[in-house]
Amino acid sequence: MLVFSLLLTACNGSSSSSAADNNASSETGVNTIRFSSANDIGPLNPHMYAPNQMFAQNMVYESLVKYVDGKVVPHLAEKWEVSEDGKEYTFFLRKDVKFSDGSAFNAANVVKNVDAVLANRQRHSWLELVNQIKEATKVDDYTVTISLHNPYYPMLQELALIRPLRFLGEAGFPESGNTSEGIKAPIGTGPWVLTDYKINEYAEFSKNENYWGEMPKVDKIHVAVIPDGESRVLAFENNEIDVIYGDGSISLDSFKYLKETGKYETAVSEPLFTKSIALNSNKGPLQDINVRKAVEYAFNKQSVIDNVFYGTDKLADTLFPANFPYSDVKLTPYTYDVSKAEALLNDAGWVLPANKEFREKDGNVLELELCFDSANNVHKAIAEVLQGDLRKIGVSVKLIGEENQLFGQRQTNGDFDMIFSDTFGIPYDPHAMVSSMRIPSHADYQAQVGLPMKKELDQKIEEALLSTDEKTRQELYDYILTTLHEQAVYLPISYGTNLTVYHKNIKGLEFGQMNSEIPFEKIDKE
């Protein structure tokens, strides 16, 4: 506990360590993978969101079930049973699981963690499962029942998510038991434990010697905080980091360059999510559906696929790919058509005065703001292309790149015209993504709130999530996805992938099942 107290002090303090400290993990005989992140890992609270980084939460905390190759499989629970009415799930826990501090994982701990999540139910209301959980009860030391208000078809998928329903050890809880106030220490059952940390500089994870599963191949994961993508490339080339991983971690030009040197190993994952931009139906010129549709038609997405992604992503015409559950809906794509875009703007009253570059209406220039996370190199490149395409039809686009927290605030308060709003990916989509569309603190709600049928849309989403009839559920998703498409609330760009570049002495690197999951425990270093 003294070690964890020191770590907590580091979480809350400031640091002025030198760059040499970032490589302080290279002790003799210790096999370390050196990684980097654009942001600090955060306090590693399993039940909370930003600034907690999902990849790091996933290293420390685990779930009752796990999503693997399209299926939900046992994990901390060996098996489960579902009541006939679909409202009770009984989980039979593994008996060989310990937390990183050596304490036992059991039914009492599951109940305590679920109660902590439910105590902060409003914060988690984007995830319908949290709304539907009535209570968790201990049956015996290794059996727990989770009762629901209604049958809920994505129950198991949402239990597999990285947050918020994962498990903190007893010693990590605050005295109040309310983890929304913070935690004492990040104590989990996962393969890694945080052992060294300097805020905004680095975090170091060591393998959890109490881990119940297959032990990690290396001793430590050292995560340096490097906000800038090009600085990350330089550090990689200087052999200061071993692995670059993830969408937006470096520019696609840098990925292409590193690949073509032949000095390194590279890989591209299967599509995991949809890169998209939300168009705010409740703000400025985009309140007019014709303006939103003009943006759709004016964007040359194929050029982005060819010249920005270099073919690493597949062009997206719809918010979710057709092979995702309930997403095979017949929709007419917004194909690249400058003439149609210009006609729509003319119909909306935005005309191009002689000898001027941008359209005007009632003396106002047609200008839109496009907001993106400045640390995401891919979003920045897309933003620049969209800016150029819209200039061709007389629309001025102001690019606003901000650090992650400020970017997140814009998503929450609706202070945007256009903003990057990628889908959550497997296994969240479509159910968790559409569920979040009903929550005012999400960019999706803010983008949709100006729609005349917003109230009906939210009602249909709730009906789809709680439907027990497959045919009815599909019909509801047909309405939801068709409405969003026809109202041009989203500009889908591509079905996104994760990229990785690593040195040739790195072995066993695989892509995670979810977008934010990095299977560090499988990586080895020669």
C-alpha positions as CSV (number, residue, x, y, z in Angstrom):
1,M,0.0,0.0,0.0
2,L,3.0,2.3,0.5
3,V,3.9,1.8,-3.1
4,F,0.4,2.6,-4.2
5,S,0.3,5.7,-2.0
6,L,3.5,6.9,-3.7
7,L,1.9,6.3,-7.1
8,L,-1.2,8.2,-6.1
9,T,1.0,11.1,-5.0
10,A,2.6,11.1,-8.4
11,C,-0.8,11.1,-10.1
12,N,-1.8,14.3,-8.3
13,G,1.6,16.1,-8.4
14,S,3.7,17.7,-11.0
15,S,7.0,16.6,-12.3
16,S,10.0,18.1,-14.0
17,S,12.0,14.9,-14.8
18,S,14.3,14.9,-17.7
19,A,14.0,12.9,-20.9
20,A,16.5,10.5,-19.4
21,D,13.8,9.5,-16.9
22,N,11.6,8.3,-19.7
23,N,14.0,5.5,-20.4
24,A,14.7,4.7,-16.8
25,S,13.2,1.2,-17.2
26,S,16.2,-0.4,-18.9
27,E,17.5,-2.2,-15.9
28,T,19.9,-5.1,-16.6
29,G,18.1,-8.3,-17.3
30,V,14.6,-6.6,-17.5
31,N,12.8,-7.1,-20.8
32,T,10.9,-3.9,-21.5
33,I,8.6,-2.9,-24.4
34,R,8.8,0.9,-24.9
35,F,5.6,2.4,-26.2
36,S,4.2,5.9,-26.4
37,S,0.9,7.7,-26.0
38,A,-0.3,11.2,-27.0
39,N,-1.8,11.7,-23.6
40,D,-1.1,10.9,-19.9
41,I,-2.7,7.6,-18.9
42,G,-4.8,9.4,-16.2
43,P,-5.7,8.1,-12.7
44,L,-6.7,4.6,-14.0
45,N,-10.1,4.7,-12.4
46,P,-11.9,1.6,-14.0
47,H,-15.3,3.2,-13.6
48,M,-14.6,6.6,-15.2
49,Y,-13.7,8.2,-18.5
50,A,-11.4,10.9,-19.7
51,P,-8.6,11.6,-18.8
52,N,-8.4,7.8,-18.1
53,Q,-6.9,6.2,-21.3
54,M,-8.8,3.1,-22.4
55,F,-5.7,1.1,-23.5
56,A,-4.2,1.5,-20.0
57,Q,-7.4,0.7,-18.1
58,N,-7.6,-2.5,-20.2
59,M,-4.1,-3.4,-19.1
60,V,-5.0,-3.3,-15.4
61,Y,-8.7,-4.3,-15.2
62,E,-10.7,-7.2,-16.5
63,S,-14.4,-8.1,-17.2
64,L,-16.6,-11.0,-16.4
65,V,-16.7,-11.9,-20.1
66,K,-14.6,-11.2,-23.1
67,Y,-15.2,-10.4,-26.8
68,V,-13.2,-12.7,-29.0
69,D,-13.6,-13.1,-32.8
70,G,-17.2,-12.0,-32.9
71,K,-18.3,-14.0,-29.8
72,V,-18.6,-13.4,-26.1
73,V,-16.6,-15.9,-24.1
74,P,-16.0,-16.6,-20.4
75,H,-13.3,-14.6,-18.7
76,L,-13.4,-13.8,-14.9
77,A,-16.7,-15.7,-15.0
78,E,-16.3,-19.4,-16.0
79,K,-19.9,-19.6,-17.2
80,W,-23.3,-18.0,-16.8
81,E,-27.0,-18.8,-16.9
82,V,-29.9,-16.7,-18.0
83,S,-33.3,-16.9,-16.5
84,E,-36.3,-17.8,-18.7
85,D,-37.6,-14.2,-18.7
86,G,-34.2,-12.8,-19.7
87,K,-34.0,-10.6,-16.6
88,E,-31.5,-12.4,-14.5
89,Y,-27.9,-13.4,-15.4
90,T,-26.1,-15.7,-12.9
91,F,-22.3,-15.7,-13.2
92,F,-20.1,-18.5,-11.8
93,L,-16.7,-16.9,-11.0
94,R,-13.3,-18.4,-11.4
95,K,-11.8,-19.4,-8.0
96,D,-8.2,-18.8,-9.0
97,V,-8.3,-15.1,-9.6
98,K,-6.4,-12.6,-7.4
99,F,-5.9,-8.9,-7.6
100,S,-2.4,-7.5,-8.1
101,D,-2.1,-6.9,-4.3
102,G,-2.8,-10.6,-3.6
103,S,-6.4,-10.2,-2.4
104,A,-9.1,-12.6,-3.7
105,F,-11.5,-11.7,-6.5
106,N,-15.0,-12.9,-5.5
107,A,-18.7,-12.3,-5.6
108,A,-18.6,-9.6,-2.9
109,N,-16.1,-7.7,-5.0
110,V,-18.3,-7.9,-8.1
111,V,-21.3,-6.6,-6.1
112,K,-19.2,-3.7,-4.7
113,N,-18.0,-2.7,-8.1
114,V,-21.4,-2.9,-9.7
115,D,-22.9,-0.9,-6.8
116,A,-20.2,1.8,-7.4
117,V,-21.1,2.1,-11.0
118,L,-24.8,2.3,-10.2
119,A,-24.2,5.0,-7.6
120,N,-23.0,7.1,-10.6
121,R,-25.7,5.9,-12.9
122,Q,-26.3,9.2,-14.5
123,R,-22.7,9.5,-15.7
124,H,-23.0,6.1,-17.3
125,S,-26.4,6.6,-18.8
126,W,-25.0,6.5,-22.3
127,L,-24.7,2.8,-21.8
128,E,-28.2,1.3,-21.6
129,L,-27.0,-1.7,-19.7
130,V,-26.3,0.5,-16.7
131,N,-29.8,1.9,-16.9
132,Q,-31.2,-1.6,-17.0
133,I,-29.3,-3.1,-14.1
134,K,-31.6,-3.3,-11.1
135,E,-29.0,-4.8,-8.7
136,A,-26.2,-7.3,-8.3
137,T,-26.5,-9.9,-5.5
138,K,-24.1,-12.4,-4.0
139,V,-25.4,-16.0,-4.1
140,D,-22.3,-17.5,-2.6
141,D,-18.6,-16.6,-2.5
142,Y,-18.1,-17.3,-6.2
143,T,-21.6,-16.9,-7.6
144,V,-23.3,-13.5,-8.4
145,T,-26.6,-12.6,-10.0
146,I,-27.2,-9.4,-12.0
147,S,-30.9,-8.5,-12.2
148,L,-32.3,-6.3,-15.0
149,H,-35.4,-4.2,-15.2
150,N,-36.1,-5.6,-18.7
151,P,-34.6,-8.2,-21.0
152,Y,-31.7,-6.5,-22.7
153,Y,-30.2,-8.2,-25.8
154,P,-26.7,-6.6,-25.7
155,M,-26.1,-7.5,-22.0
156,L,-23.1,-9.7,-22.5
157,Q,-21.5,-7.5,-25.2
158,E,-21.6,-4.5,-22.9
159,L,-20.2,-6.5,-20.0
160,A,-17.2,-7.1,-22.2
161,L,-16.4,-3.4,-22.7
162,I,-13.3,-1.7,-21.3
163,R,-15.4,0.6,-19.1
164,P,-17.2,1.0,-16.8
165,L,-18.1,-2.5,-15.6
166,R,-14.6,-3.7,-14.6
167,F,-13.3,-4.6,-11.2
168,L,-11.2,-2.7,-8.7
169,G,-9.7,-4.4,-5.7
170,E,-11.0,-3.7,-2.2
171,A,-7.9,-1.7,-1.2
172,G,-8.3,0.6,-4.2
173,F,-11.7,1.9,-3.1
174,P,-12.1,5.3,-1.4
175,E,-13.5,5.2,2.2
176,S,-16.9,6.3,0.9
177,G,-17.0,3.4,-1.7
178,N,-17.9,6.0,-4.3
179,T,-15.3,5.6,-7.1
180,S,-16.6,8.7,-8.9
181,E,-14.7,10.6,-6.2
182,G,-11.5,8.9,-7.2
183,I,-9.6,5.7,-6.2
184,K,-6.8,5.0,-3.7
185,A,-4.8,2.9,-6.1
186,P,-5.2,1.1,-9.5
187,I,-5.6,-2.5,-8.2
188,G,-6.9,-4.9,-10.8
189,T,-6.8,-8.5,-11.8
190,G,-5.3,-7.8,-15.2
191,P,-1.9,-8.9,-16.5
192,W,-0.2,-5.6,-15.7
193,V,0.2,-3.4,-12.6
194,L,1.3,0.3,-12.6
195,T,4.7,0.5,-10.8
196,D,6.2,3.8,-11.8
197,Y,4.5,7.0,-13.0
198,K,5.3,10.7,-13.6
199,I,2.3,12.7,-14.7
200,N,2.5,13.8,-18.4
201,E,5.9,12.2,-18.8
202,Y,5.7,8.4,-18.5
203,A,4.0,5.4,-17.0
204,E,5.6,2.0,-16.4
205,F,3.6,-1.2,-16.0
206,S,5.2,-4.4,-14.7
207,K,3.7,-7.9,-15.2
208,N,1.3,-8.8,-12.4
209,E,3.0,-11.7,-10.6
210,N,-0.4,-12.7,-9.2
211,Y,-2.0,-13.0,-12.7
212,W,-4.3,-16.0,-13.0
213,G,-4.0,-16.2,-16.8
214,E,-1.1,-16.7,-19.2
215,M,1.8,-14.4,-18.0
216,P,3.0,-11.6,-20.2
217,K,6.1,-12.4,-22.3
218,V,8.0,-9.3,-21.2
219,D,8.7,-7.8,-17.7
220,K,7.6,-4.2,-18.3
221,I,5.7,-1.9,-20.6
222,H,7.1,1.7,-20.6
223,V,4.7,4.3,-21.9
224,A,6.3,7.6,-22.8
225,V,4.0,10.6,-23.3
226,I,4.7,12.0,-26.7
227,P,1.9,14.3,-27.9
228,D,3.2,15.0,-31.4
229,G,3.1,12.3,-34.0
230,E,6.3,13.4,-35.8
231,S,8.2,13.5,-32.5
232,R,7.0,10.0,-32.0
233,V,8.4,8.9,-35.4
234,L,11.7,10.5,-34.6
235,A,11.8,8.7,-31.2
236,F,11.0,5.4,-33.0
237,E,13.8,5.9,-35.6
238,N,16.2,6.8,-32.8
239,N,15.3,3.5,-31.2
240,E,13.8,5.2,-28.1
241,I,10.5,3.4,-28.5
242,D,9.8,-0.1,-29.9
243,V,6.3,0.1,-31.1
244,I,3.9,2.6,-32.7
245,Y,0.3,1.5,-32.5
246,G,-3.1,2.9,-33.2
247,D,-5.2,5.0,-35.4
248,G,-4.0,8.6,-35.5
249,S,-0.8,7.8,-33.6
250,I,1.3,9.1,-36.6
251,S,0.4,10.6,-40.0
252,L,-0.3,8.2,-42.9
253,D,2.6,9.8,-44.7
254,S,4.9,8.8,-41.9
255,F,3.5,5.3,-41.8
256,K,4.1,5.0,-45.6
257,Y,7.6,6.3,-45.2
258,L,8.5,3.9,-42.4
259,K,7.0,1.0,-44.3
260,E,8.9,1.8,-47.5
261,T,12.3,2.0,-45.7
262,G,12.2,-1.8,-45.3
263,K,13.8,-1.4,-41.9
264,Y,10.7,-2.1,-39.8
265,E,7.7,-4.4,-39.5
266,T,4.3,-2.9,-40.3
267,A,0.7,-4.1,-40.3
268,V,-2.8,-2.9,-40.8
269,S,-5.8,-4.3,-38.8
270,E,-9.2,-5.3,-40.2
271,P,-11.7,-2.5,-40.1
272,L,-12.8,-1.8,-36.5
273,F,-14.9,1.4,-36.5
274,T,-16.1,4.2,-38.7
275,K,-14.3,7.5,-39.0
276,S,-17.0,10.1,-39.3
277,I,-17.7,13.8,-38.8
278,A,-20.9,15.0,-37.0
279,L,-22.7,17.9,-38.7
280,N,-24.5,20.1,-36.1
281,S,-28.2,20.3,-37.1
282,N,-28.7,22.8,-34.3
283,K,-26.1,25.5,-35.1
284,G,-25.6,28.1,-37.8
285,P,-25.9,27.3,-41.5
286,L,-26.0,23.5,-40.9
287,Q,-29.5,23.9,-39.4
288,D,-30.5,23.7,-43.1
289,I,-30.6,20.2,-44.4
290,N,-29.6,21.4,-47.8
291,V,-26.3,22.8,-46.4
292,R,-25.6,19.5,-44.6
293,K,-26.3,17.5,-47.8
294,A,-24.1,19.9,-49.8
295,V,-21.2,19.1,-47.4
296,E,-21.8,15.4,-48.0
297,Y,-21.7,15.7,-51.8
298,A,-18.8,18.1,-51.9
299,F,-16.3,15.8,-50.0
300,N,-14.2,13.6,-52.3
301,K,-13.8,10.7,-50.0
302,Q,-12.2,8.4,-52.6
303,S,-9.4,11.0,-52.9
304,V,-8.9,10.7,-49.1
305,I,-8.8,6.9,-49.3
306,D,-6.2,7.0,-52.1
307,N,-4.1,10.0,-51.1
308,V,-4.4,10.3,-47.4
309,F,-4.9,6.7,-46.3
310,Y,-3.0,5.1,-49.2
311,G,-5.6,2.4,-49.2
312,T,-5.3,1.4,-45.6
313,D,-8.9,2.2,-44.9
314,K,-12.0,1.3,-47.0
315,L,-14.4,4.1,-48.1
316,A,-17.5,4.4,-45.9
317,D,-20.9,5.3,-47.4
318,T,-22.9,4.6,-44.2
319,L,-22.3,5.1,-40.5
320,F,-22.0,1.4,-39.8
321,P,-20.7,-1.2,-42.3
322,A,-23.4,-3.6,-43.6
323,N,-21.8,-6.6,-41.9
324,F,-22.4,-5.1,-38.4
325,P,-25.5,-6.3,-36.6
326,Y,-28.8,-4.7,-37.8
327,S,-26.8,-2.4,-40.1
328,D,-27.5,-4.0,-43.5
329,V,-30.0,-1.2,-44.4
330,K,-30.5,-0.2,-48.0
331,L,-29.3,3.4,-48.2
332,T,-28.4,5.6,-51.2
333,P,-24.8,6.9,-50.8
334,Y,-24.0,10.6,-51.1
335,T,-21.6,10.2,-54.0
336,Y,-19.0,12.9,-54.9
337,D,-21.0,15.5,-57.0
338,V,-19.8,19.1,-56.9
339,S,-22.7,20.3,-59.2
340,K,-25.3,18.8,-56.9
341,A,-23.6,20.4,-53.8
342,E,-23.6,23.8,-55.5
343,A,-27.3,23.4,-56.5
344,L,-28.2,22.6,-52.9
345,L,-26.4,25.7,-51.6
346,N,-28.1,27.9,-54.2
347,D,-31.5,26.4,-53.1
348,A,-30.6,27.3,-49.5
349,G,-30.0,30.9,-50.5
350,W,-26.2,30.8,-50.3
351,V,-25.0,32.5,-53.4
352,L,-21.5,33.3,-54.7
353,P,-21.1,37.0,-55.4
354,A,-19.0,38.0,-58.4
355,N,-15.2,38.2,-57.7
356,K,-15.6,36.6,-54.3
357,E,-14.3,33.3,-53.0
358,F,-17.0,32.4,-50.5
359,R,-20.8,32.3,-50.6
360,E,-23.0,34.8,-48.8
361,K,-26.5,35.1,-47.5
362,D,-28.1,38.2,-46.0
363,G,-24.6,39.7,-45.8
364,N,-23.1,36.8,-43.9
365,V,-20.2,34.6,-45.3
366,L,-20.8,30.9,-45.4
367,E,-18.2,29.7,-42.9
368,L,-18.1,26.5,-40.9
369,E,-15.8,25.5,-38.1
370,L,-14.4,21.9,-38.1
371,C,-13.0,20.8,-34.7
372,F,-10.5,18.0,-34.2
373,D,-8.2,16.6,-31.6
374,S,-4.8,18.1,-32.3
375,A,-3.0,14.9,-31.2
376,N,-4.8,12.9,-33.9
377,N,-2.6,13.1,-37.0
378,V,-5.2,11.3,-39.2
379,H,-8.1,13.6,-38.3
380,K,-5.9,16.6,-39.0
381,A,-5.1,15.4,-42.5
382,I,-8.8,14.6,-43.2
383,A,-9.7,18.1,-42.0
384,E,-7.3,19.8,-44.4
385,V,-8.8,17.8,-47.3
386,L,-12.4,18.7,-46.4
387,Q,-11.4,22.3,-46.0
388,G,-10.0,22.3,-49.6
389,D,-13.1,20.5,-51.0
390,L,-15.6,22.9,-49.4
391,R,-13.6,25.9,-50.6
392,K,-14.3,24.6,-54.2
393,I,-18.0,25.2,-53.7
394,G,-17.6,28.5,-51.9
395,V,-17.7,27.4,-48.3
396,S,-15.1,28.7,-45.9
397,V,-13.9,26.1,-43.3
398,K,-12.0,27.2,-40.2
399,L,-10.0,24.4,-38.7
400,I,-9.9,24.2,-34.9
401,G,-7.3,21.7,-33.5
402,E,-7.4,21.5,-29.7
403,E,-5.9,19.3,-27.0
404,N,-8.0,16.3,-26.0
405,Q,-9.8,17.9,-23.0
406,L,-10.9,21.0,-24.8
407,F,-11.9,18.9,-27.8
408,G,-14.0,16.8,-25.5
409,Q,-15.7,19.8,-24.0
410,R,-16.9,20.9,-27.4
411,Q,-18.4,17.5,-28.0
412,T,-20.2,17.8,-24.7
413,N,-21.6,21.3,-25.0
414,G,-22.4,21.3,-28.7
415,D,-20.0,24.2,-29.5
416,F,-19.2,23.0,-33.0
417,D,-20.4,23.2,-36.5
418,M,-18.6,20.0,-37.6
419,I,-16.6,17.7,-35.3
420,F,-14.9,14.4,-35.6
421,S,-17.1,11.7,-34.0
422,D,-15.9,8.3,-34.8
423,T,-18.1,5.3,-34.0
424,F,-17.2,3.1,-31.0
425,G,-16.5,0.0,-33.1
426,I,-17.0,-3.6,-32.3
427,P,-18.5,-4.8,-30.0
428,Y,-20.2,-1.4,-29.2
429,D,-21.8,-0.8,-32.6
430,P,-24.5,-0.2,-33.3
431,H,-26.3,-0.6,-30.0
432,A,-24.0,1.3,-27.6
433,M,-23.4,4.0,-30.2
434,V,-27.1,4.7,-30.9
435,S,-27.8,4.5,-27.1
436,S,-25.3,7.3,-26.5
437,M,-27.2,9.5,-29.1
438,R,-29.8,10.1,-26.4
439,I,-27.4,11.7,-23.9
440,P,-27.0,15.5,-24.0
441,S,-23.3,15.2,-22.9
442,H,-22.4,13.4,-26.2
443,A,-21.6,15.0,-29.5
444,D,-24.1,12.8,-31.3
445,Y,-27.0,14.1,-29.3
446,Q,-25.7,17.7,-29.8
447,A,-25.5,17.1,-33.5
448,Q,-29.0,15.6,-33.7
449,V,-30.9,17.9,-31.4
450,G,-32.0,20.3,-34.2
451,L,-33.7,17.5,-36.1
452,P,-37.5,17.8,-36.2
453,M,-37.9,14.1,-35.4
454,K,-35.3,14.0,-32.6
455,K,-37.8,13.0,-29.9
456,E,-39.2,10.2,-32.1
457,L,-35.7,9.1,-32.9
458,D,-34.7,8.7,-29.3
459,Q,-37.9,6.8,-28.6
460,K,-37.2,4.4,-31.4
461,I,-33.6,3.8,-30.1
462,E,-35.0,2.9,-26.7
463,E,-37.5,0.5,-28.3
464,A,-34.8,-1.2,-30.4
465,L,-32.6,-1.7,-27.3
466,L,-35.3,-3.3,-25.3
467,S,-37.0,-5.3,-28.1
468,T,-37.2,-9.0,-27.7
469,D,-38.4,-9.7,-31.2
470,E,-35.7,-9.8,-33.9
471,K,-38.0,-8.7,-36.7
472,T,-39.2,-5.7,-34.8
473,R,-35.7,-4.8,-33.7
474,Q,-34.5,-4.8,-37.3
475,E,-37.4,-2.6,-38.4
476,L,-36.5,-0.1,-35.6
477,Y,-32.8,0.0,-36.6
478,D,-34.0,0.5,-40.2
479,Y,-35.8,3.6,-39.1
480,I,-32.9,4.9,-37.0
481,L,-30.2,4.4,-39.5
482,T,-32.3,5.6,-42.5
483,T,-33.3,8.8,-40.6
484,L,-29.8,9.6,-39.6
485,H,-28.6,9.0,-43.2
486,E,-31.3,11.0,-44.9
487,Q,-31.0,13.9,-42.5
488,A,-27.2,14.1,-43.3
489,V,-26.2,14.3,-39.6
490,Y,-23.0,12.3,-40.2
491,L,-20.4,12.4,-42.8
492,P,-19.0,8.9,-42.8
493,I,-15.4,8.8,-44.2
494,S,-13.9,5.4,-43.9
495,Y,-14.1,2.1,-42.1
496,G,-11.1,2.7,-39.8
497,T,-8.2,0.5,-39.0
498,N,-5.4,0.4,-36.5
499,L,-1.8,0.7,-37.8
500,T,1.4,-0.5,-36.2
501,V,5.1,-0.1,-36.9
502,Y,7.6,-2.0,-34.8
503,H,11.3,-2.9,-34.8
504,K,12.3,-6.3,-36.1
505,N,13.2,-7.6,-32.7
506,I,9.6,-7.3,-31.6
507,K,7.7,-10.6,-31.9
508,G,4.1,-11.7,-31.3
509,L,2.4,-8.3,-31.9
510,E,-1.3,-8.7,-32.6
511,F,-4.2,-6.3,-33.0
512,G,-6.7,-6.1,-30.2
513,Q,-10.3,-7.2,-30.7
514,M,-11.5,-3.7,-29.9
515,N,-10.2,-0.4,-31.1
516,S,-8.6,0.7,-27.8
517,E,-7.4,-2.8,-26.8
518,I,-3.6,-3.4,-27.2
519,P,-2.6,-7.0,-26.3
520,F,0.8,-6.1,-24.7
521,E,0.9,-9.4,-22.8
522,K,1.4,-11.3,-26.1
523,I,4.4,-9.2,-27.3
524,D,7.9,-10.4,-26.9
525,K,11.3,-8.8,-27.5
526,E,14.4,-10.5,-28.6
